[in-house]
Amino acid sequence: MNEQLQRLGTPYKFKYHPYNVVCVSHDALCVTSGGYEVVCLLSVSTDNTITLTREIKTSSKFDSICCMSPSHMVVSTYDDPRPVRMISVDGVETDFEHILAFPKKNYKVDESACTYVQSKNTLVLTDRLAHTVYLYDTLNRTSRAVTNENIQEPRGACPGPGDSVLVCSMRKDSIVHLTINDKILGTYPVDMKYPYTICVSRDGTRLVVSNSAIGVRKLHLYKISPAMS
């Protein structure tokens, strides 16, 4: 889509239900397929035609996906004792369990999501039903659990301006802005029910939010002001 959210080029039709998408480069995408246990690698041509490059069969059900490095992604799982895992573009799966202590629970679908702040080696995991955002320092092996009256059923998250984190607070119809050291920087209401997924453009000037309200699905594109960044 362009900046007016008009569709461009030729779309790709999935054989599976797509769950979440991440841009791994300017011309490549990765898409999770949840219960089908497949990650699809897609290429985007100069005329915006999307084609399948390869399918990776996974051993877990993946939901959210984000970049950890040029060759590795971080994914959230469901129906799995490992709530967050890693997968390479070559399809190799690895775990954080030896360095991080995650909540002792098997999340169901839509109960958690993850993102990764590469510059600070910080892994973020949302726990929707516990109204909690977990922040994990993967180098120092420390963690923080963030709760706040403005964080109610947190779902999607993404890195924000200045090494911060943006989280969808579903029941508050807002976006919560916090530091990796768990300080709340602000709360921004959005004109939609149940904001669900969120991402920021690579240049840090645009924010996209979508929701999960049945019958009134929305996709919003926002400009990020200098005050926020």
C-alpha positions in Angstrom: 0.0 0.0 0.0 1.0 3.6 -0.5 0.8 6.4 2.0 -2.9 6.8 1.2 -3.4 3.1 1.9 -4.2 2.4 -1.7 -3.3 -1.1 -2.8 -0.3 -1.5 -5.2 0.8 -4.2 -7.5 -0.3 -7.8 -7.5 -1.2 -9.5 -4.1 -0.3 -13.0 -3.1 -3.0 -15.5 -2.3 -2.2 -17.8 0.6 -3.0 -21.4 0.9 -3.1 -21.0 4.7 -4.6 -18.4 7.0 -1.9 -15.7 7.4 -1.3 -14.5 11.0 1.5 -11.9 11.1 3.9 -10.3 8.7 7.4 -8.7 9.0 9.5 -6.9 6.4 13.0 -8.6 6.6 14.4 -6.3 3.9 13.1 -3.7 1.4 12.0 -6.5 -1.0 11.3 -9.5 1.3 8.6 -10.5 3.8 8.0 -13.3 6.3 4.5 -14.4 7.2 3.4 -16.8 9.9 0.5 -19.2 9.4 -0.4 -20.2 13.0 -1.9 -23.6 13.3 -0.6 -24.7 9.9 2.9 -24.5 11.4 4.3 -22.8 8.3 6.3 -19.6 7.7 6.1 -18.2 4.2 9.0 -16.2 2.7 7.8 -13.8 0.1 9.6 -11.5 -2.4 8.3 -8.1 -3.6 9.3 -7.0 -7.1 9.9 -3.4 -8.2 6.3 -3.3 -9.6 5.0 -4.5 -6.2 4.2 -8.1 -7.3 4.3 -10.4 -4.3 5.5 -14.0 -5.0 6.3 -17.0 -2.8 10.0 -17.7 -2.4 9.8 -20.7 -0.1 7.8 -22.3 2.7 9.4 -23.3 6.0 7.7 -26.0 8.0 7.9 -25.3 11.7 7.6 -27.4 14.9 5.5 -24.8 16.7 2.5 -22.7 16.1 3.8 -19.2 15.4 1.8 -16.0 15.7 3.6 -12.6 15.9 7.0 -12.2 14.1 9.7 -9.5 14.2 13.3 -9.1 13.1 16.1 -9.8 15.6 18.9 -9.6 13.0 19.2 -9.7 9.2 19.1 -13.5 9.3 16.9 -14.2 12.4 13.4 -13.5 13.5 11.7 -13.7 16.9 8.3 -15.3 17.0 5.6 -15.7 19.6 4.0 -19.1 19.9 0.7 -20.6 21.2 -0.1 -24.1 22.5 3.6 -24.4 23.3 5.6 -24.2 26.7 8.1 -21.9 24.9 6.2 -18.6 24.5 8.9 -17.0 22.4 11.3 -18.7 20.0 13.7 -17.7 17.2 13.8 -18.9 13.6 16.4 -18.1 10.9 15.6 -17.3 7.3 17.0 -20.8 6.6 14.3 -22.4 8.8 16.5 -23.3 11.8 14.5 -22.9 15.1 16.2 -22.1 18.4 15.1 -21.2 21.9 15.7 -18.5 24.6 15.0 -20.9 27.5 18.6 -21.3 28.5 19.0 -17.5 29.1 15.5 -16.2 29.9 12.8 -17.2 32.4 9.4 -16.8 30.7 6.1 -17.1 32.4 5.2 -20.8 33.1 2.2 -21.0 30.9 1.1 -22.2 27.5 -0.6 -19.2 25.8 -3.6 -19.8 23.6 -4.0 -18.0 20.3 -4.3 -14.2 20.6 -3.1 -14.2 24.3 0.4 -12.9 23.6 2.7 -11.3 21.1 6.3 -10.3 20.9 8.7 -7.8 19.4 12.5 -7.1 19.7 14.4 -3.8 20.1 17.6 -4.7 18.3 19.6 -1.7 19.4 19.1 -2.6 23.1 18.9 -6.4 22.8 15.5 -6.3 24.4 12.8 -8.9 23.9 9.2 -7.8 24.6 6.4 -10.2 25.4 2.8 -9.1 26.0 0.5 -11.2 28.2 -3.0 -10.1 27.3 -5.0 -11.7 30.1 -2.5 -10.8 32.8 -2.4 -7.2 31.6 1.4 -7.3 31.6 4.2 -6.4 29.3 7.5 -8.3 30.0 10.8 -6.8 29.0 13.8 -9.1 28.8 17.5 -8.0 28.4 18.9 -10.9 26.4 22.5 -9.9 27.1 22.3 -9.3 30.9 19.6 -12.0 31.3 17.4 -9.7 33.4 13.7 -9.1 33.1 11.0 -6.6 34.1 7.2 -7.0 34.3 5.3 -3.8 33.5 1.8 -3.3 34.7 -0.1 0.0 34.6 -3.8 1.1 34.7 -3.4 2.1 31.0 -2.1 -1.4 30.0 -5.3 -3.4 29.7 -5.2 -6.5 27.5 -1.9 -5.6 25.7 -1.5 -7.4 22.4 0.6 -6.2 19.5 3.9 -4.4 20.2 6.8 -2.9 18.1 10.0 -0.9 18.6 9.2 2.8 18.9 11.3 6.0 18.5 14.5 6.3 20.5 14.7 2.6 21.5 11.3 2.7 23.1 8.4 0.3 22.8 4.8 0.8 21.6 2.1 -1.5 22.8 -1.6 -1.9 21.8 -3.8 -1.6 24.9 -6.9 -3.4 23.6 -9.4 -2.6 26.3 -8.2 1.1 26.5 -8.5 1.6 22.7 -5.0 3.2 22.9 -1.3 2.8 22.3 1.0 2.8 25.3 4.5 4.2 24.8 7.2 3.0 27.3 10.9 2.7 27.6 12.9 -0.5 27.8 13.4 0.4 31.5 9.7 0.2 32.1 8.9 3.9 32.3 5.6 4.9 30.8 6.2 7.8 28.4 2.6 8.4 27.2 -0.7 7.0 26.2 -2.3 7.8 22.8 -6.0 7.0 22.1 -6.8 5.7 18.7 -10.1 5.9 16.8 -10.8 2.2 16.8 -12.0 -0.5 19.1 -9.5 -3.1 20.3 -6.2 -2.0 18.6 -4.4 -5.3 17.9 -1.3 -5.0 15.8 1.2 -2.1 15.3 4.4 -1.3 13.4 6.6 1.7 12.7 8.3 2.5 9.4 12.0 2.0 9.1 12.6 5.7 9.0 10.6 6.2 12.2 8.1 8.7 10.6 5.0 6.5 10.2 3.0 4.3 12.5 0.4 1.8 11.4 -2.3 0.2 13.7 -5.0 -2.3 12.9 -7.7 -3.6 15.2 -9.7 -6.8 15.9 -13.3 -5.5 16.4 -15.7 -7.7 14.4 -17.6 -5.8 11.8 -15.6 -2.6 12.1 -12.1 -3.6 11.1 -9.8 -0.6 10.6 -6.2 0.1 9.4 -4.8 3.5 10.4 -1.7 5.2 9.2 -0.3 8.0 11.5 2.6 10.4 11.3 5.0 10.3 14.2 5.7 13.9 15.5 9.1 15.1 16.6 7.8 15.4 20.2 7.1 11.7 20.3 10.6 10.8 19.0 
